[in-house]
């Protein structure tokens, strides 16, 4: 299991982990991971995911974007 930090794509198309974590990121990421039924563990207030997911930077970037998109989160919470 590996700790997740926000993953973004830089201007060169390279995936970069941001060590600065936005407010509510882990709370929102918990919702996203539960929505997609991805296993995770809480570790000292952070989230750890399995190695396969951690190494899939494209998917982690997608989950990062969703965790920071309040419109997406609200729409999925309202649909449940």
DAWOWO-V479890 format. One line per field, one symbol per residue. phi: phi as a letter, one per 40 degrees, with the letter a starting at -180 (. if undefined). A space follows every 50 residues. Layout:
BEGIN
phi = ???
END
This chain:
BEGIN
phi = .bccbdbbbcccgccbccccbcdgdccccdccccdcfccabcbfgbbbbc ddcdcccccccccccccbbccccccccccc
END
